[in-house]
Amino acid sequence: MAGAVTLACVIRVHRIPFSTNVERVALGCGIKGVEVEWVDHDPDDRAAVLALSGGPLVPVAEFGAEVVGDSMRILERLEALVPDPPLWPPEPAERAAAETFVDWFNEVWKGPPNALDADVPPADAVALSARMQAWTERFERRLAAQPFLLGGRVTIADVCAYPFLRYAARAPDPDDDERFHAILHAELSRGTHPALDRWIGRLAALPRA
């Protein structure tokens, strides 16, 4: 992993407790050895975040005078500022695979747990749960053959997925009352998935900002 990196500007990131998307940024910055000035907000009072970014969602990062919202956009900006070690593979084909995974995870994989959090009808809930279990089994088969999601080293795919998939092996913090996280743990922890659990351990051991 990288040593400490000195940047021309201070990276200030606004966050709320237990946010999966904030954890993506903490993990990405930790891998790159970038220090972050964290600004904590009450989840029930996001007026300052709204005034800064135009929306209530976190994380929001300040790269000097530049304000960037959304965890993946923040990590893309970080990659441009600190390209080594890379989170996106430099090879075009491998980079395309990483970008495709990130799009799938954000736009498809997150659909079922978000729907379950919205209290869908029972029949739909059963189907959504089965879909999540099938995907968990695919992760298990993939990680049984390699240490990280795209091969032998950590990439943006791991950083993108870990804060969510970690609930397969770890219950939410006792102070975390976010229902979405409880749903992730209930659905992802079904059955046994030793390779996925080992991957979760590997990612948990990486540095955080």
C-alpha positions as CSV (number, residue, x, y, z in Angstrom):
1,M,0.0,0.0,0.0
2,A,1.1,3.6,-0.5
3,G,2.9,5.7,2.1
4,A,1.7,9.2,3.1
5,V,1.0,11.4,0.1
6,T,1.2,15.2,0.2
7,L,-1.2,17.0,-2.1
8,A,-1.4,20.6,-3.2
9,C,-4.8,20.9,-1.6
10,V,-6.5,19.6,1.5
11,I,-9.1,17.0,0.8
12,R,-12.1,17.7,3.0
13,V,-14.9,15.1,3.0
14,H,-18.3,15.6,4.6
15,R,-19.8,12.4,6.1
16,I,-22.5,10.9,8.3
17,P,-21.9,7.9,10.6
18,F,-22.0,4.3,9.1
19,S,-22.4,5.4,5.5
20,T,-21.4,2.7,3.0
21,N,-20.6,5.3,0.4
22,V,-18.4,7.3,2.8
23,E,-16.5,4.0,3.6
24,R,-15.7,3.7,-0.1
25,V,-13.9,7.0,0.0
26,A,-12.1,6.2,3.3
27,L,-10.9,2.9,1.8
28,G,-9.8,4.4,-1.5
29,C,-7.9,7.2,0.3
30,G,-6.3,4.7,2.7
31,I,-5.0,2.5,-0.1
32,K,-3.5,5.6,-1.8
33,G,-2.1,6.9,1.5
34,V,-4.0,10.2,1.2
35,E,-5.0,12.0,4.4
36,V,-8.5,13.4,4.7
37,E,-10.0,16.1,6.8
38,W,-13.4,14.6,7.8
39,V,-16.4,16.9,8.5
40,D,-19.1,15.1,10.5
41,H,-22.8,15.8,10.1
42,D,-25.9,14.8,11.9
43,P,-27.9,12.5,9.6
44,D,-31.0,14.4,10.6
45,D,-29.6,17.8,9.8
46,R,-27.9,18.0,6.4
47,A,-28.5,21.7,5.8
48,A,-24.7,22.4,5.5
49,V,-24.3,19.5,3.0
50,L,-27.2,20.8,1.0
51,A,-25.8,24.3,1.0
52,L,-22.4,23.0,-0.2
53,S,-23.4,20.6,-2.9
54,G,-27.0,21.3,-3.7
55,G,-28.2,17.9,-2.4
56,P,-28.4,16.1,0.9
57,L,-26.3,13.0,0.0
58,V,-22.9,12.2,1.4
59,P,-20.0,11.9,0.8
60,V,-19.2,15.3,-0.6
61,A,-15.6,16.2,-1.0
62,E,-13.8,19.5,-1.3
63,F,-10.6,19.4,-3.3
64,G,-9.6,23.0,-2.5
65,A,-12.2,25.1,-4.1
66,E,-13.6,22.2,-6.2
67,V,-16.7,20.5,-4.7
68,V,-17.4,16.9,-5.8
69,G,-20.3,14.7,-4.8
70,D,-20.9,11.0,-5.1
71,S,-18.4,8.4,-3.9
72,M,-17.3,7.1,-7.3
73,R,-16.9,10.6,-8.7
74,I,-14.8,11.5,-5.7
75,L,-12.6,8.4,-6.2
76,E,-12.2,9.2,-9.9
77,R,-11.0,12.7,-9.0
78,L,-8.7,11.2,-6.4
79,E,-7.3,8.8,-9.0
80,A,-6.5,11.8,-11.3
81,L,-4.6,13.5,-8.4
82,V,-2.9,10.4,-7.1
83,P,-2.5,7.8,-9.8
84,D,-0.2,5.5,-7.9
85,P,-1.2,3.0,-6.7
86,P,-4.0,2.8,-9.3
87,L,-7.5,1.8,-8.3
88,W,-8.6,1.5,-12.0
89,P,-6.4,-0.9,-13.9
90,P,-4.2,0.9,-16.5
91,E,-4.7,-1.7,-19.2
92,P,-7.7,-0.7,-21.4
93,A,-9.5,-4.1,-21.4
94,E,-9.1,-4.5,-17.6
95,R,-10.2,-0.9,-17.0
96,A,-13.3,-1.6,-19.1
97,A,-14.1,-4.7,-17.0
98,A,-13.7,-2.6,-13.8
99,E,-15.9,0.2,-15.1
100,T,-18.5,-2.4,-16.2
101,F,-18.5,-4.0,-12.7
102,V,-18.9,-0.6,-11.0
103,D,-21.9,0.3,-13.2
104,W,-23.4,-3.2,-12.6
105,F,-23.0,-3.0,-8.9
106,N,-24.4,0.5,-8.5
107,E,-27.2,0.2,-11.0
108,V,-28.2,-3.5,-10.7
109,W,-26.9,-5.2,-7.6
110,K,-28.0,-2.4,-5.3
111,G,-31.6,-2.6,-6.7
112,P,-32.9,-5.6,-4.6
113,P,-31.7,-4.4,-1.2
114,N,-33.0,-0.9,-1.9
115,A,-36.4,-2.4,-2.9
116,L,-36.5,-4.6,0.2
117,D,-35.9,-1.4,2.2
118,A,-39.0,0.0,0.6
119,D,-41.3,-2.7,1.9
120,V,-42.2,-4.5,-1.3
121,P,-45.0,-7.1,-1.3
122,P,-44.0,-10.5,0.3
123,A,-43.9,-12.4,-3.1
124,D,-41.6,-9.8,-4.5
125,A,-39.5,-9.9,-1.4
126,V,-38.9,-13.6,-1.8
127,A,-37.8,-13.1,-5.4
128,L,-35.5,-10.3,-4.5
129,S,-33.9,-12.3,-1.7
130,A,-33.4,-15.2,-4.0
131,R,-31.7,-12.9,-6.6
132,M,-29.3,-11.6,-3.9
133,Q,-28.4,-15.1,-2.8
134,A,-27.7,-16.1,-6.4
135,W,-25.3,-13.2,-6.8
136,T,-23.6,-14.0,-3.5
137,E,-23.0,-17.5,-4.7
138,R,-21.4,-16.0,-7.9
139,F,-19.1,-13.9,-5.7
140,E,-18.2,-16.9,-3.7
141,R,-17.2,-18.9,-6.8
142,R,-15.2,-16.0,-8.2
143,L,-13.3,-15.4,-5.0
144,A,-12.6,-19.1,-4.5
145,A,-10.3,-18.7,-7.6
146,Q,-8.6,-15.4,-6.9
147,P,-8.0,-13.1,-3.9
148,F,-9.8,-10.0,-5.3
149,L,-12.8,-9.4,-7.5
150,L,-10.9,-8.7,-10.7
151,G,-7.8,-10.9,-10.0
152,G,-4.6,-10.7,-8.0
153,R,-4.7,-7.1,-6.7
154,V,-7.2,-4.8,-5.2
155,T,-9.0,-2.5,-7.7
156,I,-11.9,-0.1,-7.7
157,A,-14.3,-3.1,-8.0
158,D,-13.3,-4.2,-4.5
159,V,-13.5,-0.6,-3.1
160,C,-16.9,-0.2,-4.7
161,A,-18.4,-3.5,-3.4
162,Y,-16.8,-4.1,0.0
163,P,-18.7,-1.6,2.2
164,F,-21.9,-3.4,1.1
165,L,-20.7,-7.0,0.8
166,R,-19.0,-6.9,4.2
167,Y,-22.4,-7.4,5.8
168,A,-22.2,-11.0,4.7
169,A,-19.7,-11.6,7.5
170,R,-20.2,-8.7,9.9
171,A,-23.4,-7.5,11.6
172,P,-24.1,-3.8,11.7
173,D,-22.5,-1.8,14.5
174,P,-24.7,-1.8,17.7
175,D,-25.2,2.0,17.3
176,D,-26.1,1.7,13.6
177,D,-29.9,1.8,13.3
178,E,-29.9,2.1,9.4
179,R,-32.5,-0.5,8.3
180,F,-30.7,-0.9,4.9
181,H,-27.7,-2.3,6.7
182,A,-29.8,-4.7,8.7
183,I,-31.3,-5.9,5.4
184,L,-27.9,-6.4,3.8
185,H,-26.7,-8.5,6.8
186,A,-29.9,-10.6,6.8
187,E,-29.8,-11.3,3.1
188,L,-26.0,-11.7,2.5
189,S,-25.3,-13.8,5.6
190,R,-27.5,-16.6,4.5
191,G,-25.7,-19.9,3.9
192,T,-21.9,-20.4,3.9
193,H,-19.4,-18.5,1.8
194,P,-15.9,-19.0,3.1
195,A,-14.1,-17.4,0.1
196,L,-16.3,-14.3,0.3
197,D,-15.6,-14.2,4.1
198,R,-11.8,-14.3,3.5
199,W,-12.1,-11.5,0.9
200,I,-14.0,-9.4,3.5
201,G,-11.2,-10.1,5.9
202,R,-8.5,-9.0,3.4
203,L,-10.4,-5.8,2.6
204,A,-11.0,-5.1,6.3
205,A,-7.3,-5.2,6.9
206,L,-6.5,-2.5,4.4
207,P,-5.8,1.0,5.7
208,R,-8.5,3.7,5.9
209,A,-8.2,7.4,5.8
